[in-house]
C-alpha cells in the first residue's frame, strides 16, 4: 500500500521498504530525486493527530512525523515519559513539563487553584509510577511548595510510596500576610539523591527562587537531574511579575531559564483565533488548531519556543 501526501505542488509517497534494524519505512520523491529518512513504520491512528512535515530543498532533506496531540491524560503522561527519557539520554539536566490540569483544552484560570494543585499532585504520582523504576524510588526526591503539601501528599496521593517527599518553603510568623521562609537546599538534599522533581512552584514568588538554588547547589556540575512539573514559568517569561518589584524573579530569565529544556508543553488559546502551542521533545514547537472536537491541524512549527504573545497575535490570526 502506498500513501501519498501532497504539500503545495510536491508529492511524496511512503514505500513499504523496511529497515531490518529499526523497522522503519522510507520516503521517496516521485520525481525520482529519492532520499530516505527514518520515520515510524506505522502512521498515527489517533484521531487527534496533527501531522506536520518539514522539508528542506536538498536531497538530504529531513522529513519527520510529529507526535500527535494526546487523547487524554494517560496518553499525555506516556508522551511526557518518552520525552524525558530522550532528554536525559541527551544529557539534559534541567527540564520543564507544563500542561493544563483542568482539562486538555483548558486555559490558565479555568480551574481553581487548590483543585489544580491536587490534580497536578495526582498526575505527578502517575507520572512517577510509569517513569521511575522501583529501584530508583528512594533516590528520587519530590519537592512540594510547602510542608503542609507534603503532609497532604503523604496522607493521600503518595500514601505508601517510597519516594522522598520534601518542601521548598515553610510558614513564617507573617504567614497570614503571604510571607514564607526559604529553605536552605543544602540541608534538604541527601547524598543518594539522583532525581529531583519539583511540583507546581508558582503560588509564592519565593518558590522558584528556591528551585534555582536547588539547581545551582545540588544539580549543576553533578549527574543529577531536575524536572519542574507545572511551574507556570510562562508568568516569568512573559514579564507577569514587574521587574521593578520582583528583580530577583525577573533575573531568572537570564540566569536560570535559558538553561532549561522544555521537554513537554501544552498551552491553549481560546477565542476566534484559538489554538494550541504544543511540544514533545525532541520535536519542534507546533501551533495547532482544532477542527471539530477531536482533530487538529498543524498551522506552524519552529525549532525554538515562540512567545505566547507571538502565537496569539501573529501566528494564529495569520493562518
N, C-alpha and C positions, 0 to 999 in steps of 0.2 A: 504494500500500500504506500502511495506517495502523497504527502501532504504539501500543498503549495501555499505559500504565504506571499501576498503582494504588498509592497510598500512603495508608494509613488509609482514609478514605471519599472521597477526592478523586481524580478521574480526569483524566488528561492524555492528549492524543493528539499525535502528530507528523505534521504535514501535509507534503505534498511541495512546498510553496511555496518556491521557491529564490530566493536573492538573486543578482542578476546580478554584483555586485561581489565578494561573499565566498563564493558557492556554499554558503550556509548554509540550513538549514531553519528552520521556525518551530514553536513550541509554542503551543497554544491550549487554553484551558479549555473543556471540553464543556458547562459550564453557562452558556456564552455571555458570560462575563466574559473576553474574549480579551486576550491580550498576546503579544508576540513578543520573543524574545531570541536572539542568535546562539548556535547550538550546531552542532557538526560535522555535515555532511551525511551522514556515514557513521558509524553507531554502531560501537564497537569490536567486532571479532570475536574478539579474543584470549580464549581460554578462561579465562585468569587474571583477566579483567576483573571489577572490583567497581564498579558504578555507583551513586553517591550523588546524591541530588537535594536541594537546599536551596531551600525556597520560603518567601517571606515572605507576609504576609496581604494585600498590596495589589495593585492591577492592574499595577504596575510591577515585580512580583516577578522576581527573578533565578533562572534555572534553569540549572545548569551540570553537564555531564557530566564526571566525574572521569577523570583519567589512569589507565589500567589498570596493575595491578601487573605489572612486567616479566616476560617469558617466560624470559629468560636475560640474561647479562651484555652481550651485544651490544645487545639491546633496552634494557637499563638505561643504557648509555652514550649511546645515541641520545636517550633521555629526558633524561638529565643535560645533554647538549649544548643541547637546546632550552630547558631551564630556565635555564641560564647565559646563553644568548643573550637571553632575555626579561628576565632580571635586569639584565644590562648595559644594555639599552635603557631600563630604569627607573633607570639611574644608580646601581646598587648597586656599591659598591667592594670591600666585604669579604664574601666568600661562603664557604659551607661545603658540601662534598659528603661524605656519610657513608653507607656501606653495608657489609654483611659481605662478606668476600672468601673465606671458606671454603665458600661456598655461599649461595644467596639465602635459604635457610631457616635458616642457621646463626645462633648467638648468640655473643657475645664469650666466648672461651675454647675454642671448638670447634676452632680451628686453632692450630698452633704459631707463635710469634712471628716467627721467621725466614721461615717459609713464607708467612705472611700478608703480611709486608713485600714479599717477592718477588712475590706475587700482586698486591699493590697497585701495585708498580712496573710490571708488565706492563699492568695496566688503565689506569694513568696514561698510558703510552705510547699505548695505543689511543685513549684519550680525546683526547689532544693531536692525534693524527693526523686525527681527524674534526672537531675543534673549531677548531684553529688553522690558518689558511691558510698556504700555503708562504712567502708574502712576509713573514709575521709571526713565523716560527720563530726568527729571530735576535734578535727583540725580546721573546722570551719566556724568562724565567729560572726554572728549576725548582730549588727548594731541597730537598735531602735532609737527613736528620738529621745525618750526619757525612760527613767527607771520604772515608772508606772506602766509603760507599754510592755516592758519586759515581764513584769508580773502578770499582766493580762495575757501575754503570749504563752507563758508557761502554763497558765490555768486553762487555756482554750486551744488555739490552733496548733501550738507547739508542745502540747502536753505529751509527755513520754518520748520526745525526740532527744537525740544525743547531741544536737548542735549546741554550740556555746552561745548563749544569748547575753547581750551586753547593751549598754546605752551610751549616748553621746553627751547628754546634759543631765543635770539634776536640779530640782527646785531650789530656789534661794529664799531668803526671808521675804523678798518682794515678789513672790511668785504671782500674787493676785494682780500685779501690775505688768505681768509679762516678762519678768526678769528670771533668768535661769543661770546656773553656773556651768561654765565649760568644764569638761572632764579631761584631765591630763591623759592623753592617749598612751603615753609610755607606761602608765600604771595599769592600763586595761589589757594591753596586748601581752600574750604569753608566747614563750619560745616555740611551742609546737604549732602555732597558728600558720596556716598556709593560704587560706582564702578568707577575705572579709567581704560581707555583703551588707550594705547599708540601706536600711528601709526608709523610704519616703522622708528624707531630711529637709523638709521645706517649711514646716509650720512656724518655726522660730528661726530668725536670721542667723543666730549663732551656730545652728546645727551644721550648715555647710562649711563654715569656717573650721569646725572641729574635724569634719571629713578631710579637708585639705591637710590639717595637722596629722591626721591618721596616715594619709598617703605619704607625707614627707618623712614622718618619723618611723613608719613601720613597713612601708611598701617600696618606696624608691630605693634603688640600688640593692634590692633583695630579689628572691624568686617568688615572693608573694604576689597575689592578685587582689584587686579591689573592684567590686561591682556596685554601682549606685542604682538602686531599684526605685523607679518612680520618684525621682528627686525634684521634679518640676524645674529643671535647670533652665528652661526657656525664660523663666522670670528674670534670671540673672543675665542671660544672653541678650534679652530684649531691652534691658535698662528699666525694668519694672521698679527696681529699688534705686531711687535717685542717688547718684554718686556723692553728692554733697552731704547727704545724711548717712549713707552707708558706704563710705570709701573702701573699707576692707572687703566688703562683699563685691563691690564693683571691680576691685582689683583682681578678683578670681578670673575675670575674662582674659587677663594677661598672664597670670601666674599659674593657673590650675586647669581651666577648661581647654586650652589649646592642646594639652597632652592627653585628652580624653578621647576614646573611641566610642562613638555611639553605635553599639552593635545591633540594637533593635529599637525601633521607634515608630510610633503611630501618633499623628496629630490630625484631628478632624477640623474642617472648616465648614460652617453652616451658611445658609443664605442662598441667594440666587446663583452665585458662582461657587457653590460649595465643592468640597473635595477632600482628599486625604494626602498628607505627606507621610510617606512610608519608606522604611529602610530595614533591610535584613542583611547584616554583614556576611560576606564581603561585597555584596551587590551595591548598585548605585542608589542614590536618593531618587525616589519616584513620586510624582504628583499624579494621583489617580482621581477619577470622577466616577461616582456611582451611576449605573444605568439600571433603573429598576430598583428592586430591593436586594438583589444578591450578586449583581455583576459589576465589574469595574473595568474602566478603560484607562490605559496609561496615556496621559497627556504630555508628560515631560519627564526627563531624567537627566541627572548630572552626577558627577563624582563627589562633589563637596556638598555639604549641607546648606541649602538656601535658608535665608531668614524667614520667619513666619510672615513678616511684613511683605517680603518679596513674593511669597507664594500667594498671599491674599490679594495683593494689589496689582501684581504684574502677571504672574503665570496663569492663575485660574481665570481672570477676566479675559485674557487674550487667547484662550484656547477653547 
